[in-house]
Amino acid sequence: MLTLYYAKGSSALAPHILLEEVGAQYAVHEVPIAKGAHQEPEYLEINPKARVPALMTPDGLITENPAILTYIADTHPRAEMFPDTPFARAEANALCAYLCGTVHVAFAHLQRGARWADSAEAQGAMKAKVVSNLQACARIIEDRHMKSPWALGDQFSLCDPYLFLVPRWMAKAGADLSEFPKLAAHHDAMLKRPAVLTVMAVHGL
Ligand SMILES: N[C@@H](CCC(=O)N[C@@H](CS)C(=O)NCC(=O)O)C(=O)O
């Protein structure tokens, strides 16, 4: 059995949607970040990183969205969520790495500036860069990473639930999505998928 540790509306949406898409047997355990539950000893014992998502598997805990998504895809091969050619796999990995290491971090400067600087002035300066940084990331995704209708082309993949987070991060930061028609169409298409609607309801969205 798999257990997904998640917070409502967080980036745990991505693996949560993928679990639904592949028809996995899984349980969920809510970790309300807003109440500081991710900093409680009970959760730190499970995930010392104090972040969600985390996926408990029969072999142990997996953290980091790209690793969790890949694990779900690899353990449900019939759902064909991870491409099978070296180049296409590299493209999928490149997009997931970009979302994890660059885009999510750019968004985190909105509310988590204290991670990088103590002074209110420095945190404010970082916050002021979030919209332009997210727009720049969206431009790279739109022009360089994204095919249509899905992230990798005709085949829905593990990248799509992760990509679904980008318009959400942009909206929270007040960044305009209208310059990015492929991303906007992707978001609309995601919102029509039963798995996405099921998970959104669990997250109260
Ligand atoms: N690189 C991690 C990032 C995880 C992360 O930052 N999650 C956020 C929620 S979206 C979190 O747990 N934030 C709590 C905090 O920053 O204290 C991943 O891809 O899983």
The ligand as an SDF file (V2000), in Angstrom:
LIG
                    3D

 20 19  0  0  0  0  0  0  0  0999 V2000
   11.4640   19.9670   -3.9560 N   0  0  0  0  0  0  0  0  0  0  0  0
   10.3010   19.5520   -3.2210 C   0  0  0  0  0  0  0  0  0  0  0  0
    9.5510   20.7820   -2.7600 C   0  0  0  0  0  0  0  0  0  0  0  0
    8.4640   20.4460   -1.7750 C   0  0  0  0  0  0  0  0  0  0  0  0
    7.8820   21.6980   -1.1390 C   0  0  0  0  0  0  0  0  0  0  0  0
    8.5410   22.7270   -1.0190 O   0  0  0  0  0  0  0  0  0  0  0  0
    6.6060   21.5760   -0.7390 N   0  0  0  0  0  0  0  0  0  0  0  0
    5.9380   22.6620   -0.0800 C   0  0  0  0  0  0  0  0  0  0  0  0
    4.4500   22.5900   -0.3750 C   0  0  0  0  0  0  0  0  0  0  0  0
    4.1330   22.8400   -2.0940 S   0  0  0  0  0  0  0  0  0  0  0  0
    6.1380   22.5610    1.4030 C   0  0  0  0  0  0  0  0  0  0  0  0
    6.1370   21.4730    1.9520 O   0  0  0  0  0  0  0  0  0  0  0  0
    6.3010   23.7040    2.0560 N   0  0  0  0  0  0  0  0  0  0  0  0
    6.4480   23.7760    3.4830 C   0  0  0  0  0  0  0  0  0  0  0  0
    7.5350   24.7300    3.8630 C   0  0  0  0  0  0  0  0  0  0  0  0
    8.1890   25.3060    2.9890 O   0  0  0  0  0  0  0  0  0  0  0  0
    7.7190   24.9210    5.0660 O   0  0  0  0  0  0  0  0  0  0  0  0
    9.4340   18.6640   -4.0990 C   0  0  0  0  0  0  0  0  0  0  0  0
    9.4910   18.7670   -5.3090 O   0  0  0  0  0  0  0  0  0  0  0  0
    8.7180   17.7850   -3.5740 O   0  0  0  0  0  0  0  0  0  0  0  0
  1  2  1  0
  2  3  1  0
  2 18  1  0
  3  4  1  0
  4  5  1  0
  5  6  2  0
  5  7  1  0
  7  8  1  0
  8  9  1  0
  8 11  1  0
  9 10  1  0
 11 12  2  0
 11 13  1  0
 13 14  1  0
 14 15  1  0
 15 16  2  0
 15 17  1  0
 18 19  2  0
 18 20  1  0
M  END
$$$$
